[in-house]
Structure formats: structure tokens, C-alpha cells
């Protein structure tokens, strides 16, 4: 038997579960010896973002991933010193399309956004929303391969129906256990068949707690873990007591989950905490105020807060680009 996983809820570890697909150990539970958490306990942090994320998960401490929605918010998160980022599906849909989180964005929208964010600092892991995998098993597998190729470190796949909605809205519907497990298996198979061996992290998310009850949600996570999910995630955990049944917690101010601080979440056993809308909600308030100020006063002087264009571009990596150009022998940016 493998050692208990860092990413499976305590209830999942204690309960033997037999999955209905091919496995690699005698217990009937998926096990990939190469990805055993004990292999990631020692040594320097890898420059590969997926490997680095596994190292962060295997070692002490909680992984704090602020939600980002575009290049500006990603730059701000990196500037603040965060060592993991979360690409929220809701935030991506809002920032790229100006639309609500109602299954409107496509795989291409998510991959393009994830590739851009991952390129800003390629060693910083990006965990990305993948909704329901954008289709059947073949599309789930394609999603995993494209995310991994884009430099994303992890994704989460959920058990909502194709016409899904934000997990913190009401009226959700979920698919059967077996269809959910089919999505998880497809993701794991795709990861395990990436040439060269990939450390890409598969996160199984269930939205069933609000639809079918907490007992069903925990059961689904047990089955997802047995099918190969690295991390388990119950969306919309409503109380601190229920946090013990999940490894990843999603905090949205005003959403279904109470506003845990990350020290509180860590004390209760969570290993990852994401703040999905921290960037886009703050951005909405700031831009709304700036637009109203401009409309009222006729100038952007107040909202600019003294930041000139060069200072803005410096946050966007101006100095790194100038340095690269100079090292390559260029002279276009000697004066900016």
C-alpha cells in the first residue's frame, strides 16, 4: 500500500474504496509510485511549476493562491510575493468576455489566459479552473494536455452538468458519480501518458454538497481519490467543521464558504486555499470608482494616485525587458 497522500481528505484515507478502472496496486486504488508525495519532501524547489507545486503540497505549510483574472492582476500578485496563483474560471470569463460564470468561456479562452499568466514567472505554479472539462472523456484528456503544454501546474475538474454555473450560485445540478469519475479517470490517463512523465496535478472538485448533501460529497471525493485525483475539493463548504473533509478551500467574500483566513484554514487541515475573486472584485470597485470620478471631474488625476506611465510599466516588467534587450546587444530602449 502507498503511504497516505497529502492531498486526500482524512476521511478518504481511512476508507478503502474500490474504483472501477485499471489500477496499479492490489488495493483497487490508483497509485503512481513516481508521484508518491514522499518523493517530493526533500531537495530544492524545482523550476518546473508542476513539480514545485507537488513539493509545496508535500511539505509543511498551506499553499495560498490568490485568484487572478489577467496580466495586471497576475503581476500584482507576484509583486506582493505570492508563490502560487489561481486562474479563476469566473474571473477569466469576466475579464476576457465581460460575461458571468455560466459555462460561456471555452477551452481556448482558458488555455490562452493560463499560458499568458504562466509565462510571467514560469516557475510559479498556476492552478487553473477547468470547469467540467469542456466535454466528454476525450475533451477532458485534451484539456489536461493543453493545460500542461501551456505551463499550467494543476487544474480542477468538477461534477456539475455541462451548463454549469459558479459554484457559489444557487440552482446547481450535478452529474452521476460514474460520469464524474469518468472525467477524473480521463484526466489522470491524459496526465500519465504525457511523454517524459508529467507531475501535473489533478484536482477533483465536487459541487454536490449543496445538491445532494455533505455525505454524498465526501463519498464522491473518496471515489475521485481512488480514481487518481491528487487533491480533493468540496465547493461551497459552509462551516468550519466541514473544512476537515476537504483539502482545498475556495474563499469568496459573500459566497457560500465563510471568510476563513489562511492561518485558520491551515489549522483545520486545509492544504490549499484559493481566493477566487480577490482580483476581479477589487478591480471592479477600483475601475468603477475611477470611471465615476472621470465622469464627474473630467480628469483621471485623482484615480491615477500619482502613478505615471513608466511606473505602471515597471510593474508590468519594463525593467526586465530593457535588461534583456541590452544583454542581447539591442539599443532601442536605452532611454525610456
C-alpha positions as CSV (number, residue, x, y, z in Angstrom):
1,X,0.0,0.0,0.0
2,X,1.2,3.5,-0.7
3,X,1.8,6.0,2.1
4,X,-1.3,8.2,2.9
5,X,-1.5,11.1,0.4
6,X,-1.0,14.7,1.4
7,X,-3.9,15.6,-0.9
8,X,-6.6,13.2,0.1
9,X,-9.0,14.1,2.9
10,X,-8.5,12.3,6.2
11,X,-11.9,10.5,5.7
12,X,-10.8,9.4,2.3
13,X,-7.5,7.9,3.6
14,X,-9.3,5.9,6.3
15,X,-11.9,4.4,3.9
16,X,-11.0,1.7,1.4
17,X,-12.5,2.4,-1.9
18,X,-12.6,0.2,-5.0
19,X,-12.6,2.1,-8.2
20,X,-13.9,0.6,-11.4
21,X,-10.9,1.0,-13.6
22,X,-7.4,-0.4,-14.0
23,X,-5.2,0.3,-11.0
24,X,-1.6,-0.2,-10.1
25,X,-1.7,-1.7,-6.7
26,X,-3.5,-4.6,-5.1
27,X,-6.0,-2.5,-3.0
28,X,-8.0,-1.4,-6.0
29,X,-6.9,2.2,-5.7
30,X,-4.9,4.2,-8.3
31,X,-1.3,4.5,-7.3
32,X,1.6,6.0,-9.3
33,X,4.8,5.4,-7.4
34,X,6.6,8.2,-9.2
35,X,4.1,10.7,-7.9
36,X,4.1,9.5,-4.3
37,X,4.3,12.6,-2.0
38,X,7.4,11.2,-0.2
39,X,9.4,11.7,-3.4
40,X,8.8,15.5,-3.1
41,X,9.8,16.0,0.5
42,X,13.4,17.0,0.1
43,X,15.7,19.0,-2.2
44,X,15.5,22.5,-3.6
45,X,12.2,23.7,-5.1
46,X,12.0,22.8,-8.8
47,X,11.9,25.3,-11.6
48,X,9.1,23.1,-13.1
49,X,5.9,24.6,-11.8
50,X,4.0,21.3,-11.5
51,X,6.9,19.6,-9.7
52,X,7.2,22.7,-7.5
53,X,3.5,22.5,-6.6
54,X,3.9,18.9,-5.6
55,X,6.9,19.9,-3.4
56,X,4.9,22.6,-1.8
57,X,2.0,20.3,-1.1
58,X,4.2,17.6,0.4
59,X,6.0,19.9,2.7
60,X,4.7,21.8,5.8
61,X,2.6,24.9,5.3
62,X,-0.5,25.9,3.4
63,X,-0.4,26.9,-0.3
64,X,-2.0,30.3,-0.7
65,X,-3.1,31.1,-4.2
66,X,-4.8,34.4,-4.9
67,X,-7.2,34.5,-7.8
68,X,-6.0,36.4,-10.8
69,X,-8.0,37.5,-13.8
70,X,-5.5,39.0,-16.3
71,X,-1.9,40.1,-16.7
72,X,-2.2,43.1,-14.5
73,X,-3.6,41.2,-11.5
74,X,-1.0,38.4,-12.0
75,X,1.8,41.0,-11.9
76,X,0.4,42.5,-8.8
77,X,0.2,39.1,-7.1
78,X,3.7,38.3,-8.0
79,X,4.9,41.7,-6.8
80,X,3.2,41.1,-3.5
81,X,5.3,37.9,-3.1
82,X,2.7,35.1,-3.7
83,X,4.4,31.9,-4.8
84,X,1.3,30.3,-6.3
85,X,-1.5,31.7,-8.4
86,X,-5.1,30.6,-9.1
87,X,-6.7,31.3,-12.5
88,X,-10.4,31.5,-11.6
89,X,-12.9,30.5,-14.3
90,X,-15.3,33.2,-13.1
91,X,-12.6,35.8,-13.2
92,X,-11.3,34.7,-16.6
93,X,-14.8,34.7,-18.1
94,X,-15.4,38.2,-16.7
95,X,-12.1,39.7,-17.7
96,X,-11.9,38.2,-21.2
97,X,-15.5,38.3,-22.2
98,X,-17.4,40.6,-19.8
99,X,-19.7,37.7,-19.1
100,X,-20.9,35.9,-15.9
101,X,-19.6,32.4,-14.9
102,X,-22.3,30.4,-16.7
103,X,-20.2,28.0,-18.9
104,X,-19.7,30.7,-21.6
105,X,-15.9,30.6,-21.9
106,X,-14.3,27.9,-23.9
107,X,-11.2,25.7,-23.6
108,X,-9.3,28.0,-25.9
109,X,-10.2,31.0,-23.7
110,X,-8.9,29.3,-20.6
111,X,-5.8,27.9,-22.2
112,X,-4.8,31.3,-23.7
113,X,-5.3,33.0,-20.4
114,X,-3.4,30.3,-18.5
115,X,-0.5,30.4,-20.9
116,X,-0.1,34.1,-20.6
117,X,-0.2,34.0,-16.8
118,X,2.2,31.1,-16.6
119,X,4.7,32.8,-18.8
120,X,5.2,35.8,-16.5
121,X,7.2,33.7,-14.0
122,X,7.4,30.2,-15.3
123,X,8.5,28.6,-12.1
124,X,5.5,29.9,-10.1
125,X,2.7,27.3,-10.1
126,X,-0.6,28.3,-11.6
127,X,-3.7,26.3,-10.6
128,X,-6.4,26.7,-13.2
129,X,-10.1,26.1,-13.3
130,X,-11.2,23.7,-16.0
131,X,-14.9,23.7,-15.3
132,X,-16.3,20.3,-16.3
133,X,-13.6,19.5,-18.8
134,X,-15.4,21.1,-21.8
135,X,-16.9,17.8,-22.9
136,X,-16.6,14.0,-22.7
137,X,-13.5,12.0,-21.8
138,X,-11.7,12.9,-25.0
139,X,-12.1,16.6,-24.3
140,X,-11.1,16.2,-20.7
141,X,-7.9,14.5,-21.8
142,X,-7.3,17.2,-24.4
143,X,-7.9,19.8,-21.7
144,X,-5.2,18.3,-19.5
145,X,-2.7,18.0,-22.3
146,X,-3.3,21.6,-23.4
147,X,-3.1,23.0,-19.9
148,X,0.2,21.1,-19.2
149,X,1.6,22.3,-22.5
150,X,0.7,25.9,-21.6
151,X,2.8,25.7,-18.5
152,X,-0.1,25.4,-16.0
153,X,0.7,23.3,-12.9
154,X,-2.7,22.0,-12.0
155,X,-6.4,22.0,-12.8
156,X,-9.6,21.2,-11.1
157,X,-12.5,19.3,-12.8
158,X,-15.9,19.3,-11.2
159,X,-19.1,17.3,-11.3
160,X,-21.6,19.9,-12.4
161,X,-23.6,19.4,-15.6
162,X,-22.3,20.9,-18.9
163,X,-24.4,24.0,-18.4
164,X,-22.6,24.8,-15.2
165,X,-22.6,27.9,-13.1
166,X,-20.3,29.5,-10.5
167,X,-20.1,27.1,-7.5
168,X,-21.3,29.9,-5.2
169,X,-24.6,30.5,-7.0
170,X,-27.8,28.6,-6.3
171,X,-29.6,26.1,-8.5
172,X,-26.6,23.9,-9.3
173,X,-27.1,20.4,-10.9
174,X,-24.5,17.6,-10.8
175,X,-23.9,14.5,-12.9
176,X,-23.9,11.0,-11.6
177,X,-21.0,9.6,-9.6
178,X,-19.9,7.5,-12.6
179,X,-19.8,10.4,-15.0
180,X,-17.8,12.4,-12.5
181,X,-15.3,9.5,-12.1
182,X,-15.1,9.2,-15.9
183,X,-13.9,12.8,-16.0
184,X,-11.3,12.1,-13.3
185,X,-10.0,9.0,-14.9
186,X,-9.7,10.7,-18.3
187,X,-7.7,13.5,-16.7
188,X,-5.4,11.0,-14.9
189,X,-4.9,8.9,-18.1
190,X,-4.0,12.0,-20.1
191,X,-1.5,13.2,-17.5
192,X,0.1,9.8,-17.2
193,X,0.6,9.5,-20.9
194,X,2.3,12.8,-21.4
195,X,5.7,11.9,-22.9
196,X,8.6,12.2,-20.4
197,X,6.4,11.8,-17.3
198,X,4.4,14.8,-16.1
199,X,3.9,16.0,-12.5
200,X,0.8,17.8,-13.5
201,X,-1.7,17.9,-10.5
202,X,-5.3,16.7,-10.9
203,X,-7.8,18.2,-8.5
204,X,-11.2,16.6,-8.2
205,X,-14.0,19.1,-7.2
206,X,-17.5,18.2,-6.2
207,X,-20.4,20.7,-6.1
208,X,-22.7,18.0,-4.8
209,X,-22.8,19.2,-1.2
210,X,-25.5,21.8,-1.9
211,X,-27.4,19.5,-4.1
212,X,-27.2,16.0,-2.6
213,X,-25.8,16.6,0.9
214,X,-22.4,16.5,2.5
215,X,-22.3,12.7,2.9
216,X,-22.6,12.3,-0.9
217,X,-19.9,15.0,-1.5
218,X,-17.5,13.1,0.8
219,X,-18.3,9.8,-0.9
220,X,-17.6,11.4,-4.3
221,X,-14.2,12.6,-3.1
222,X,-13.3,9.2,-1.8
223,X,-14.1,7.7,-5.2
224,X,-12.2,10.6,-7.0
225,X,-9.2,10.0,-4.9
226,X,-9.3,6.3,-5.6
227,X,-9.6,7.1,-9.3
228,X,-6.4,9.1,-9.1
229,X,-7.2,12.7,-8.1
230,X,-4.3,14.2,-6.3
231,X,-6.3,16.8,-4.4
232,X,-9.9,16.8,-3.2
233,X,-12.1,19.9,-3.2
234,X,-15.7,20.4,-1.9
235,X,-17.1,23.6,-3.4
236,X,-19.2,25.7,-1.1
237,X,-18.1,24.4,2.3
238,X,-20.5,26.2,4.6
239,X,-19.0,25.7,8.1
240,X,-15.5,25.4,9.7
241,X,-16.4,21.8,10.8
242,X,-16.9,20.7,7.3
243,X,-13.5,22.0,6.2
244,X,-12.0,18.8,7.7
245,X,-13.5,16.9,4.7
246,X,-11.6,18.9,2.0
247,X,-8.0,19.7,1.2
248,X,-8.6,22.7,-0.9
249,X,-10.9,25.5,0.2
250,X,-12.2,28.3,-2.0
251,X,-13.0,31.5,-0.2
252,X,-15.2,34.1,-1.9
253,X,-16.3,37.1,0.1
254,X,-20.1,36.9,0.3
255,X,-20.1,33.4,-1.1
256,X,-21.2,30.1,0.4
257,X,-18.0,29.5,2.3
258,X,-17.2,31.6,5.4
259,X,-14.3,34.0,5.0
260,X,-11.6,31.9,6.5
261,X,-8.1,33.4,6.9
262,X,-5.4,31.1,5.5
263,X,-3.9,30.5,9.0
264,X,-7.4,29.4,10.1
265,X,-7.7,27.1,7.1
266,X,-4.3,25.6,7.8
267,X,-5.1,24.9,11.4
268,X,-8.2,23.0,10.3
269,X,-6.2,20.8,7.9
270,X,-6.6,22.5,4.5
271,X,-3.5,22.3,2.3
272,X,-4.5,24.8,-0.4
273,X,-6.6,28.0,-0.1
274,X,-7.7,30.0,-3.1
275,X,-9.3,33.4,-3.1
276,X,-11.0,33.2,-6.4
277,X,-12.4,36.7,-6.9
278,X,-9.9,38.8,-4.9
279,X,-8.5,40.5,-8.0
280,X,-11.6,41.0,-10.2
281,X,-13.9,42.3,-7.4
282,X,-11.2,44.7,-6.2
283,X,-10.6,45.7,-9.9
284,X,-14.3,46.3,-10.4
285,X,-14.6,48.6,-7.4
286,X,-11.4,50.5,-8.4
287,X,-12.4,50.9,-12.1
288,X,-16.0,51.8,-11.3
289,X,-14.7,54.5,-8.9
290,X,-12.2,55.8,-11.5
291,X,-14.9,56.0,-14.2
292,X,-17.3,57.8,-12.0
293,X,-14.6,60.2,-10.9
294,X,-13.6,60.9,-14.5
295,X,-17.3,61.4,-15.5
296,X,-17.8,63.8,-12.6
297,X,-14.5,65.7,-12.6
298,X,-13.3,65.5,-16.2
299,X,-9.9,64.2,-15.3
300,X,-8.2,61.0,-14.1
301,X,-5.8,62.9,-11.8
302,X,-7.3,61.5,-8.6
303,X,-7.6,57.9,-9.7
304,X,-4.0,57.8,-11.0
305,X,-2.7,58.5,-7.5
306,X,0.5,59.9,-8.9
307,X,1.4,56.9,-11.0
308,X,3.0,57.9,-14.3
309,X,3.2,55.6,-17.4
310,X,6.7,54.5,-16.6
311,X,5.9,53.5,-13.1
312,X,2.9,51.5,-14.4
313,X,5.0,49.7,-17.0
314,X,7.6,48.9,-14.3
315,X,5.0,46.8,-12.5
316,X,4.4,45.1,-15.9
317,X,8.1,44.1,-16.2
318,X,9.6,47.1,-18.1
319,X,13.0,46.8,-16.5
320,X,13.3,43.1,-17.3
321,X,12.6,43.8,-20.9
322,X,15.1,46.6,-21.1
323,X,17.7,44.4,-19.4
324,X,17.1,41.6,-21.9
325,X,17.3,44.0,-24.9
326,X,20.6,45.4,-23.6
327,X,22.1,42.0,-22.9
328,X,21.2,40.9,-26.4
329,X,23.0,43.9,-27.9
330,X,20.0,46.0,-28.6
331,X,19.8,49.7,-28.1
332,X,16.2,50.5,-28.7
333,X,15.4,51.1,-25.0
334,X,18.5,52.9,-23.7
335,X,16.2,55.9,-22.9
336,X,12.6,55.3,-21.9
